Amino acid sequence: MINLQTGDVIEVVTTTTADIDVHASYVDLVVASGAFAGADQQNTAIVTATTTTVVSAPSAGNVRNVKMLVVRNDHASSSNVVTLRVNNGAAFAIWSGTLLAGE
């Protein structure tokens, strides 16, 4: 579980054009009251070697609790070195590894 505050995002950095699919599910909570503000998901398809925001920042006054983050290499034959990171103006890597085709 990852908590994001205003200005925090989760990014995926890819090194090849092997297709990467990302699914994130999260809930937002109101900081002042702890009340449930809503649940949502983001699905992202990445097809270039780039840095991509896969979970956006919550609105002001909320905290976003990321419940699930799935990253899959959807390419039939190519691998991709993938790095997951939290960025709040400075990027902090939380995982990095090579995803083989279909992983």
All heavy atoms as an XYZ file, in Angstrom:
739
protein
N       0.850     -1.163      0.000
C       0.000      0.000      0.000
C       0.902      1.234      0.000
O       1.892      1.284      0.717
C      -0.905     -0.056      1.223
C      -1.621      1.181      1.536
S      -2.876      1.041      2.832
C      -2.263     -0.145      3.967
N       0.568      2.211     -0.825
C       1.337      3.446     -0.946
C       0.379      4.614     -0.743
O      -0.677      4.673     -1.370
C       2.005      3.554     -2.331
C       2.954      2.372     -2.562
C       2.756      4.870     -2.465
C       3.476      2.272     -3.972
N       0.747      5.555      0.127
C      -0.054      6.753      0.339
C       0.572      7.918     -0.417
O       1.768      8.173     -0.281
C      -0.142      7.101      1.822
C      -1.012      6.120      2.568
O      -2.049      5.702      2.076
N      -0.597      5.750      3.752
N      -0.254      8.613     -1.187
C       0.189      9.790     -1.930
C      -0.512     11.025     -1.384
O      -1.717     10.993     -1.138
C      -0.139      9.648     -3.418
C       0.432      8.432     -4.150
C      -0.056      8.429     -5.593
C       1.940      8.417     -4.086
N       0.249     12.087     -1.212
C      -0.310     13.373     -0.819
C      -0.327     14.287     -2.034
O       0.188     13.928     -3.098
C       0.512     13.972      0.312
C       0.500     13.109      1.564
C       1.355     13.693      2.671
O       1.751     14.841      2.644
N       1.646     12.873      3.667
N      -0.907     15.471     -1.888
C      -0.968     16.415     -2.989
C       0.436     16.630     -3.547
O       1.371     16.881     -2.801
C      -1.553     17.759     -2.516
O      -2.846     17.507     -1.964
C      -1.679     18.741     -3.666
N       0.584     16.473     -4.845
C       1.877     16.653     -5.507
C       2.649     15.364     -5.709
O       3.626     15.334     -6.452
N       2.234     14.271     -5.055
C       2.900     12.974     -5.218
C       2.261     12.202     -6.373
O       1.028     12.170     -6.482
C       2.752     12.107     -3.968
C       3.404     12.681     -2.725
O       4.213     13.603     -2.843
O       3.090     12.180     -1.627
N       3.089     11.573     -7.201
C       2.594     10.702     -8.263
C       3.427      9.424     -8.273
O       4.528      9.388     -7.720
C       2.663     11.366     -9.661
C       1.782     12.606     -9.717
C       4.093     11.704    -10.055
N       2.897      8.388     -8.896
C       3.664      7.173     -9.138
C       3.958      7.119    -10.627
O       3.060      7.312    -11.462
C       2.913      5.904     -8.692
C       2.700      5.930     -7.178
C       3.706      4.651     -9.092
C       1.933      4.752     -6.641
N       5.230      6.882    -10.941
C       5.680      6.831    -12.325
C       6.257      5.459    -12.645
O       6.774      4.774    -11.770
C       6.773      7.870    -12.566
C       6.344      9.289    -12.321
C       7.487     10.278    -12.361
O       8.634      9.929    -11.994
O       7.231     11.421    -12.768
N       6.178      5.101    -13.920
C       6.851      3.920    -14.442
C       7.841      4.402    -15.493
O       7.474      5.147    -16.407
C       5.849      2.918    -15.055
C       6.581      1.802    -15.789
C       4.957      2.332    -13.980
N       9.090      3.989    -15.339
C      10.136      4.305    -16.307
C      10.412      3.036    -17.101
O      10.693      1.983    -16.525
C      11.424      4.790    -15.610
C      12.491      5.140    -16.644
C      11.127      5.980    -14.704
N      10.317      3.124    -18.433
C      10.568      1.981    -19.306
C      11.786      2.262    -20.176
O      12.093      3.415    -20.477
C       9.341      1.697    -20.192
O       8.948      2.914    -20.854
C       8.172      1.198    -19.369
N      12.471      1.182    -20.592
C      13.712      1.343    -21.347
C      13.617      0.892    -22.798
O      14.546      1.114    -23.562
C      14.855      0.565    -20.662
O      14.479     -0.815    -20.583
C      15.136      1.113    -19.277
N      12.513      0.224    -23.169
C      12.330     -0.206    -24.556
C      10.897      0.085    -24.980
O      10.089      0.570    -24.194
C      12.602     -1.729    -24.722
O      11.526     -2.462    -24.124
C      13.932     -2.138    -24.120
N      10.587     -0.292    -26.218
C       9.229     -0.083    -26.732
C       8.334     -1.300    -26.507
O       7.214     -1.339    -27.012
C       9.260      0.255    -28.235
O       9.921     -0.809    -28.930
C       9.984      1.573    -28.482
N       8.822     -2.304    -25.747
C       7.965     -3.453    -25.415
C       6.749     -2.954    -24.648
O       6.867     -2.182    -23.698
C       8.748     -4.473    -24.586
N       5.562     -3.382    -25.062
C       4.298     -2.893    -24.502
C       4.182     -3.214    -23.007
O       4.274     -4.373    -22.616
C       3.111     -3.535    -25.207
C       3.145     -3.339    -26.715
O       4.061     -2.666    -27.217
O       2.251     -3.868    -27.391
N       3.944     -2.187    -22.205
C       3.750     -2.347    -20.768
C       2.334     -1.879    -20.423
O       1.943     -0.760    -20.769
C       4.786     -1.534    -19.967
C       6.210     -1.997    -20.287
C       4.494     -1.608    -18.467
C       6.524     -3.413    -19.855
N       1.571     -2.741    -19.749
C       0.238     -2.393    -19.264
C       0.299     -2.213    -17.757
O       0.914     -3.018    -17.060
C      -0.779     -3.486    -19.597
C      -1.072     -3.581    -21.079
O      -0.829     -2.591    -21.799
O      -1.545     -4.642    -21.511
N      -0.340     -1.156    -17.261
C      -0.330     -0.856    -15.829
C      -1.767     -0.656    -15.359
O      -2.546      0.053    -16.000
C       0.488      0.416    -15.519
C       0.526      0.692    -14.031
C       1.896      0.305    -16.090
N      -2.095     -1.292    -14.244
C      -3.394     -1.088    -13.595
C      -3.147     -0.647    -12.158
O      -2.353     -1.263    -11.438
C      -4.228     -2.367    -13.587
C      -5.450     -2.235    -12.733
N      -6.609     -1.639    -13.184
C      -5.671     -2.563    -11.438
C      -7.495     -1.630    -12.201
N      -6.954     -2.181    -11.130
N      -3.815      0.414    -11.748
C      -3.737      0.897    -10.364
C      -5.143      1.090     -9.827
O      -6.002      1.662    -10.498
C      -2.976      2.219    -10.305
N      -5.384      0.589     -8.612
C      -6.652      0.797     -7.915
C      -6.351      1.556     -6.629
O      -5.371      1.250     -5.947
C      -7.315     -0.532     -7.562
O      -7.634     -1.241     -8.723
N      -7.203      2.535     -6.292
C      -6.928      3.356     -5.120
C      -8.210      3.915     -4.521
O      -9.263      3.912     -5.157
C      -5.976      4.499     -5.461
C      -6.469      5.410     -6.570
C      -7.326      6.469     -6.295
C      -6.087      5.197     -7.883
C      -7.780      7.298     -7.300
C      -6.537      6.024     -8.899
C      -7.373      7.070     -8.606
O      -7.832      7.889     -9.617
N      -8.087      4.387     -3.274
C      -9.156      5.126     -2.615
C      -8.591      6.455     -2.147
O      -7.412      6.566     -1.818
C      -9.776      4.358     -1.416
C     -10.443      3.089     -1.886
C      -8.751      4.058     -0.366
N      -9.429      7.466     -2.138
C      -9.061      8.785     -1.632
C      -9.771      9.036     -0.307
O     -10.951      8.713     -0.156
C      -9.445      9.892     -2.620
C      -8.548      9.929     -3.845
O      -7.484      9.276     -3.816
O      -8.900     10.606     -4.827
N      -9.036      9.594      0.637
C      -9.574      9.935      1.951
C      -9.369     11.420      2.199
O      -8.352     11.988      1.804
C      -8.863      9.133      3.044
C      -8.934      7.608      2.906
C      -8.021      6.951      3.915
C     -10.367      7.132      3.074
N     -10.342     12.043      2.877
C     -10.236     13.448      3.256
C      -9.354     13.521      4.500
O      -9.656     12.887      5.518
C     -11.623     14.063      3.534
C     -11.497     15.509      3.962
C     -12.521     13.919      2.312
N      -8.260     14.268      4.432
C      -7.295     14.317      5.526
C      -7.928     14.856      6.812
O      -7.751     14.284      7.888
C      -6.062     15.165      5.143
C      -5.130     15.344      6.321
C      -5.322     14.516      3.983
N      -8.687     15.929      6.726
C      -9.233     16.584      7.916
C     -10.183     15.683      8.712
O     -10.197     15.715      9.939
C      -9.947     17.873      7.521
N     -10.955     14.852      8.016
C     -11.966     14.046      8.706
C     -11.713     12.540      8.636
O     -12.320     11.788      9.391
C     -13.346     14.331      8.099
O     -13.390     13.857      6.765
N     -10.879     12.123      7.719
C     -10.671     10.697      7.522
C     -11.804     10.042      6.750
O     -11.847      8.828      6.605
N     -12.730     10.859      6.238
C     -13.882     10.335      5.508
C     -13.472      9.812      4.141
O     -12.536     10.308      3.512
C     -14.938     11.429      5.341
N     -14.198      8.815      3.692
C     -13.996      8.228      2.368
C     -14.410      9.250      1.311
O     -15.523      9.756      1.336
C     -14.842      6.956      2.271
C     -14.806      6.278      0.949
C     -13.688      5.573      0.547
C     -15.902      6.314      0.110
C     -13.655      4.913     -0.675
C     -15.887      5.662     -1.112
C     -14.760      4.967     -1.507
N     -13.500      9.565      0.370
C     -13.802     10.542     -0.671
C     -14.087      9.892     -2.021
O     -14.548     10.559     -2.933
C     -12.652     11.536     -0.807
N     -13.805      8.602     -2.158
C     -14.094      7.909     -3.411
C     -13.030      6.888     -3.750
O     -11.924      6.923     -3.229
N     -13.396      5.977     -4.627
C     -12.478      4.948     -5.116
C     -12.412      5.053     -6.633
O     -13.376      5.464     -7.277
C     -12.966      3.559     -4.713
N     -11.282      4.690     -7.181
C     -11.132      4.775     -8.631
C     -10.003      3.861     -9.071
O      -9.374      3.192     -8.255
C     -10.858      6.209     -9.060
C     -11.346      6.510    -10.470
O     -11.714      5.573    -11.212
O     -11.348      7.684    -10.853
N      -9.767      3.872    -10.368
C      -8.674      3.107    -10.942
C      -8.103      3.872    -12.125
O      -8.772      4.740    -12.689
C      -9.149      1.734    -11.394
C     -10.197      1.785    -12.485
C     -10.699      0.405    -12.854
O     -10.345     -0.587    -12.249
N     -11.534      0.323    -13.878
N      -6.868      3.568    -12.470
C      -6.236      4.116    -13.659
C      -5.613      2.953    -14.420
O      -4.938      2.113    -13.823
C      -5.144      5.130    -13.300
C      -5.661      6.475    -12.861
C      -4.545      7.461    -12.576
O      -4.459      7.948    -11.462
N      -3.720      7.760    -13.542
N      -5.864      2.898    -15.722
C      -5.240      1.922    -16.599
C      -4.391      2.682    -17.604
O      -4.859      3.653    -18.206
C      -6.293      1.084    -17.327
C      -7.065      0.219    -16.365
O      -6.492     -0.564    -15.628
N      -8.377      0.378    -16.350
N      -3.144      2.236    -17.774
C      -2.205      2.940    -18.636
C      -1.500      1.943    -19.541
O      -1.009      0.920    -19.064
C      -1.154      3.690    -17.798
O      -1.809      4.511    -16.831
C      -0.271      4.553    -18.659
N      -1.448      2.240    -20.828
C      -0.689      1.444    -21.788
C       0.536      2.258    -22.199
O       0.415      3.400    -22.632
C      -1.541      1.120    -23.009
N       1.713      1.663    -22.044
C       2.974      2.340    -22.365
C       3.608      1.603    -23.537
O       3.795      0.387    -23.478
C       3.921      2.337    -21.156
C       3.233      2.968    -19.937
C       5.221      3.068    -21.491
C       3.980      2.759    -18.636
N       3.952      2.336    -24.614
C       4.519      1.709    -25.808
C       5.822      2.371    -26.263
O       6.285      2.124    -27.370
C       3.497      1.685    -26.967
C       2.304      0.811    -26.621
C       3.044      3.088    -27.314
N       6.405      3.207    -25.404
C       7.675      3.858    -25.730
C       8.614      3.760    -24.542
O       8.193      3.468    -23.429
C       7.471      5.355    -26.079
O       6.894      6.014    -24.949
C       6.564      5.542    -27.274
N       9.881      4.015    -24.794
C      10.866      4.088    -23.716
C      10.775      5.490    -23.137
O      11.244      6.455    -23.737
C      12.268      3.804    -24.249
N      10.131      5.614    -21.968
C       9.837      6.940    -21.418
C       9.488      6.838    -19.941
O       9.444      5.753    -19.369
C       8.663      7.577    -22.208
O       8.521      8.945    -21.842
C       7.363      6.841    -21.969
N       9.205      7.969    -19.332
C       8.679      8.031    -17.972
C       7.206      8.399    -18.063
O       6.856      9.403    -18.681
C       9.437      9.071    -17.130
O      10.813      8.703    -17.077
C       8.874      9.164    -15.722
N       6.344      7.583    -17.440
C       4.902      7.757    -17.550
C       4.280      7.802    -16.159
O       4.551      6.931    -15.335
C       4.280      6.580    -18.334
O       4.933      6.464    -19.598
C       2.789      6.778    -18.525
N       3.449      8.804    -15.902
C       2.685      8.849    -14.655
C       1.555      7.841    -14.750
O       0.732      7.899    -15.666
C       2.127     10.261    -14.399
O       3.228     11.165    -14.254
C       1.265     10.302    -13.145
N       1.515      6.894    -13.782
C       0.492      5.845    -13.803
C      -0.517      5.994    -12.673
O      -1.569      5.365    -12.697
C       1.120      4.435    -13.807
C       1.919      4.214    -15.091
C       1.965      4.195    -12.588
N      -0.187      6.814    -11.648
C      -1.152      7.181    -10.611
C      -0.963      8.675    -10.379
O       0.115      9.116     -9.974
C      -0.962      6.408     -9.289
C      -1.999      6.860     -8.262
C      -1.048      4.914     -9.504
N      -2.008      9.440    -10.654
C      -1.929     10.889    -10.499
C      -2.068     11.302     -9.036
O      -2.462     10.509     -8.187
C      -3.007     11.560    -11.347
O      -4.275     11.056    -10.994
N      -1.735     12.541     -8.765
C      -1.802     13.082     -7.404
C      -3.248     13.286     -6.974
O      -4.111     13.601     -7.794
C      -1.051     14.405     -7.336
N      -3.529     13.133     -5.685
C      -4.888     13.417     -5.194
C      -5.129     14.923     -5.163
O      -4.184     15.719     -5.193
C      -4.867     12.838     -3.777
C      -3.440     12.938     -3.360
C      -2.637     12.704     -4.604
N      -6.390     15.297     -5.073
C      -6.715     16.713     -4.963
C      -6.300     17.241     -3.591
O      -6.087     16.474     -2.648
C      -8.209     16.945     -5.209
O      -8.965     16.199     -4.282
N      -6.212     18.546     -3.469
C      -5.792     19.187     -2.213
C      -6.704     18.744     -1.074
O      -7.915     18.658     -1.231
C      -5.825     20.698     -2.360
N      -6.112     18.433      0.063
C      -6.871     18.038      1.237
C      -7.160     16.548      1.314
O      -7.766     16.091      2.277
N      -6.764     15.806      0.289
C      -6.985     14.362      0.265
C      -5.658     13.614      0.318
O      -4.617     14.158     -0.040
C      -7.726     13.930     -0.999
C      -9.176     14.315     -0.989
O      -9.700     14.807      0.003
N      -9.850     14.114     -2.103
N      -5.727     12.363      0.720
C      -4.609     11.434      0.595
C      -5.109     10.276     -0.263
O      -6.252      9.847     -0.132
C      -4.079     10.960      1.973
C      -5.098     10.130      2.710
C      -2.773     10.219      1.832
N      -4.260      9.838     -1.203
C      -4.625      8.733     -2.104
C      -3.924      7.476     -1.618
O      -2.705      7.427     -1.528
C      -4.220      9.075     -3.534
C      -4.497      7.964     -4.531
C      -4.592      8.504     -5.924
N      -5.825      9.294     -6.003
C      -6.079     10.177     -6.953
N      -5.205     10.385     -7.917
N      -7.211     10.850     -6.947
N      -4.706      6.455     -1.298
C      -4.174      5.188     -0.827
C      -4.222      4.193     -1.985
O      -5.294      3.746     -2.374
C      -5.001      4.703      0.366
C      -4.458      3.432      0.940
O      -4.918      2.364      0.572
N      -3.496      3.555      1.822
N      -3.042      3.895     -2.537
C      -2.952      2.967     -3.664
C      -3.016      1.547     -3.111
O      -2.155      1.124     -2.352
C      -1.664      3.189     -4.480
C      -1.594      2.220     -5.650
C      -1.589      4.630     -4.962
N      -4.068      0.844     -3.460
C      -4.319     -0.505     -2.941
C      -3.647     -1.579     -3.782
O      -3.207     -2.597     -3.265
C      -5.819     -0.789     -2.895
C      -6.590      0.139     -1.987
C      -6.266     -0.145     -0.549
C      -7.208      0.579      0.382
N      -6.934      0.253      1.772
N      -3.613     -1.369     -5.107
C      -3.023     -2.365     -5.992
C      -2.371     -1.665     -7.175
O      -2.914     -0.701     -7.721
C      -4.092     -3.333     -6.510
C      -3.521     -4.401     -7.419
S      -4.687     -5.711     -7.876
C      -5.867     -4.832     -8.857
N      -1.190     -2.153     -7.552
C      -0.483     -1.651     -8.722
C       0.094     -2.861     -9.445
O       0.910     -3.591     -8.888
C       0.629     -0.686     -8.300
C       1.421     -0.017     -9.413
C       0.515      0.915    -10.223
C       2.573      0.773     -8.826
N      -0.386     -3.108    -10.665
C       0.059     -4.246    -11.452
C       0.735     -3.721    -12.708
O       0.167     -2.890    -13.419
C      -1.135     -5.151    -11.844
C      -0.673     -6.308    -12.705
C      -1.864     -5.638    -10.608
N       1.938     -4.228    -12.968
C       2.689     -3.850    -14.163
C       2.985     -5.135    -14.931
O       3.538     -6.083    -14.377
C       4.012     -3.138    -13.790
C       4.770     -2.741    -15.037
C       3.725     -1.919    -12.919
N       2.612     -5.160    -16.213
C       2.774     -6.374    -17.025
C       3.397     -6.028    -18.369
O       2.988     -5.063    -19.020
C       1.414     -7.020    -17.262
C       1.495     -8.275    -18.108
C       0.116     -8.922    -18.280
N       0.224    -10.172    -19.007
C       0.240    -10.268    -20.339
N       0.145     -9.186    -21.081
N       0.339    -11.454    -20.919
N       4.364     -6.840    -18.776
C       4.933     -6.729    -20.113
C       4.019     -7.502    -21.055
O       3.948     -8.722    -20.994
C       6.356     -7.295    -20.139
C       7.007     -7.157    -21.500
O       6.351     -6.881    -22.490
N       8.303     -7.356    -21.549
N       3.327     -6.801    -21.919
C       2.350     -7.415    -22.818
C       2.953     -7.758    -24.178
O       2.247     -8.223    -25.067
C       1.153     -6.472    -22.985
C      -0.049     -7.163    -23.586
O      -0.302     -8.333    -23.236
O      -0.733     -6.533    -24.425
N       4.249     -7.518    -24.353
C       4.885     -7.777    -25.641
C       5.109     -9.277    -25.830
O       5.369     -9.999    -24.866
C       6.211     -7.026    -25.745
C       6.671     -6.864    -27.147
N       7.422     -7.820    -27.782
C       6.480     -5.863    -28.040
C       7.688     -7.416    -29.017
N       7.122     -6.226    -29.193
N       5.017     -9.743    -27.067
C       5.127    -11.179    -27.350
C       6.557    -11.700    -27.287
O       6.771    -12.883    -27.025
C       4.543    -11.464    -28.732
N       7.568    -10.819    -27.496
C       8.934    -11.345    -27.573
C      10.004    -10.484    -26.901
O      11.100    -10.987    -26.662
C       9.321    -11.561    -29.038
O       9.252    -10.336    -29.753
N       9.738     -9.235    -26.597
C      10.772     -8.335    -26.061
C      10.638     -8.122    -24.561
O       9.530     -8.039    -24.031
C      10.694     -6.962    -26.744
O      10.984     -7.078    -28.116
N      11.776     -8.010    -23.884
C      11.784     -7.681    -22.459
C      11.884     -6.170    -22.286
O      12.140     -5.431    -23.238
C      12.943     -8.389    -21.753
O      14.175     -7.947    -22.293
N      11.688     -5.706    -21.055
C      11.740     -4.280    -20.753
C      12.212     -4.118    -19.312
O      11.665     -4.747    -18.408
C      10.351     -3.655    -20.932
C      10.382     -2.167    -21.169
O      11.244     -1.471    -20.650
N       9.436     -1.669    -21.948
N      13.231     -3.287    -19.106
C      13.648     -2.944    -17.751
C      12.707     -1.845    -17.271
O      12.574     -0.806    -17.912
C      15.113     -2.470    -17.697
C      15.484     -2.045    -16.288
C      16.045     -3.568    -18.199
N      12.036     -2.100    -16.146
C      10.993     -1.215    -15.640
C      11.386     -0.738    -14.245
O      11.847     -1.528    -13.426
C       9.646     -1.964    -15.589
C       8.578     -1.124    -14.919
C       9.213     -2.378    -16.985
N      11.202      0.552    -13.985
C      11.419      1.113    -12.655
C      10.144      1.789    -12.205
O       9.565      2.588    -12.948
C      12.569      2.138    -12.665
O      13.760      1.488    -13.120
C      12.802      2.730    -11.289
N       9.688      1.450    -11.001
C       8.549      2.134    -10.378
C       9.112      3.156     -9.419
O      10.043      2.858     -8.654
C       7.680      1.151     -9.595
C       7.083     -0.009    -10.357
C       6.317     -0.904     -9.396
C       6.185      0.482    -11.456
N       8.563      4.357     -9.439
C       9.050      5.370     -8.511
C       7.937      6.311     -8.077
O       6.959      6.511     -8.793
C      10.224      6.132     -9.105
C       9.912      6.945    -10.335
C      11.169      7.493    -10.953
N      10.858      8.550    -11.898
C      11.757      9.162    -12.638
N      13.033      8.841    -12.533
N      11.398     10.115    -13.462
N       8.124      6.853     -6.868
C       7.254      7.903     -6.345
C       7.964      9.225     -6.619
O       9.167      9.349     -6.378
C       6.992      7.722     -4.832
C       6.199      8.894     -4.280
C       6.262      6.416     -4.574
N       7.227     10.190     -7.130
C       7.831     11.484     -7.444
C       7.011     12.591     -6.798
O       5.817     12.719     -7.045
C       7.896     11.682     -8.962
C       8.756     12.849     -9.354
O       8.908     13.813     -8.611
N       9.324     12.787    -10.544
N       7.650     13.384     -5.952
C       7.014     14.559     -5.339
C       7.878     15.789     -5.591
O       7.991     16.662     -4.756
C       6.782     14.344     -3.842
C       8.082     14.173     -3.080
O       9.147     14.146     -3.661
N       7.984     14.046     -1.770
N       8.491     15.829     -6.764
C       9.457     16.859     -7.103
C      10.859     16.264     -7.130
O      11.747     16.759     -7.801
N      11.038     15.192     -6.388
C      12.256     14.379     -6.416
C      11.803     12.934     -6.582
O      10.906     12.484     -5.883
C      13.058     14.556     -5.136
N      12.414     12.229     -7.509
C      12.007     10.855     -7.786
C      12.712      9.890     -6.843
O      13.909     10.000     -6.610
C      12.331     10.499     -9.230
N      11.942      8.934     -6.295
C      12.456      7.918     -5.389
C      12.037      6.555     -5.925
O      10.850      6.238     -5.967
C      11.889      8.138     -3.980
C      12.356      7.124     -2.979
C      13.619      7.209     -2.413
C      11.540      6.073     -2.611
C      14.052      6.267     -1.500
C      11.965      5.124     -1.689
C      13.230      5.223     -1.139
N      13.021      5.759     -6.366
C      12.730      4.439     -6.924
C      12.267      3.497     -5.817
O      12.888      3.420     -4.759
C      13.957      3.875     -7.617
N      11.156      2.786     -6.070
C      10.654      1.824     -5.085
C      10.792      0.391     -5.572
O      10.685     -0.542     -4.781
C       9.191      2.130     -4.683
C       8.272      2.194     -5.896
C       9.125      3.426     -3.897
C       6.807      2.404     -5.558
N      11.029      0.186     -6.883
C      11.275     -1.144     -7.419
C      11.836     -1.000     -8.823
O      11.456     -0.081     -9.557
C       9.984     -1.962     -7.476
C      10.211     -3.363     -7.993
C      10.573     -4.453     -7.271
C      10.098     -3.813     -9.346
N      10.697     -5.543     -8.082
C      10.401     -5.177     -9.367
C       9.775     -3.183    -10.549
C      10.402     -5.947    -10.536
C       9.760     -3.941    -11.710
C      10.068     -5.300    -11.693
N      12.735     -1.904     -9.195
C      13.253     -1.938    -10.553
C      13.571     -3.378    -10.906
O      14.062     -4.144    -10.059
C      14.501     -1.065    -10.678
O      14.922     -1.011    -12.026
N      13.299     -3.764    -12.142
C      13.608     -5.110    -12.588
C      13.290     -5.280    -14.066
O      12.699     -4.410    -14.699
N      13.713     -6.398    -14.604
C      13.459     -6.728    -15.992
C      12.198     -7.586    -16.088
O      12.106     -8.621    -15.426
C      14.643     -7.490    -16.600
O      15.813     -6.671    -16.509
C      14.388     -7.842    -18.063
N      11.253     -7.134    -16.889
C      10.057     -7.925    -17.166
C      10.258     -8.584    -18.526
O      10.397     -7.898    -19.550
C       8.811     -7.043    -17.193
C       8.386     -6.423    -15.869
C       7.135     -5.568    -16.068
C       8.129     -7.481    -14.823
N      10.292     -9.902    -18.539
C      10.417    -10.642    -19.791
C       9.092    -10.594    -20.526
O       8.059    -10.220    -19.974
C      10.819    -12.083    -19.495
C      12.133    -12.262    -18.721
C      12.371    -13.729    -18.436
C      13.298    -11.653    -19.461
N       9.103    -10.970    -21.785
C       7.872    -10.981    -22.588
C       6.794    -11.780    -21.868
O       7.045    -12.897    -21.403
C       8.156    -11.580    -23.948
N       5.630    -11.186    -21.704
C       4.497    -11.858    -21.075
C       4.479    -11.856    -19.555
O       3.536    -12.331    -18.963
N       5.517    -11.332    -18.926
C       5.540    -11.300    -17.455
C       4.738    -10.140    -16.917
O       4.735     -9.074    -17.446
C       6.964    -11.180    -16.910
C       7.739    -12.453    -16.981
C       9.066    -12.381    -16.231
O       9.741    -11.354    -16.287
O       9.408    -13.374    -15.620
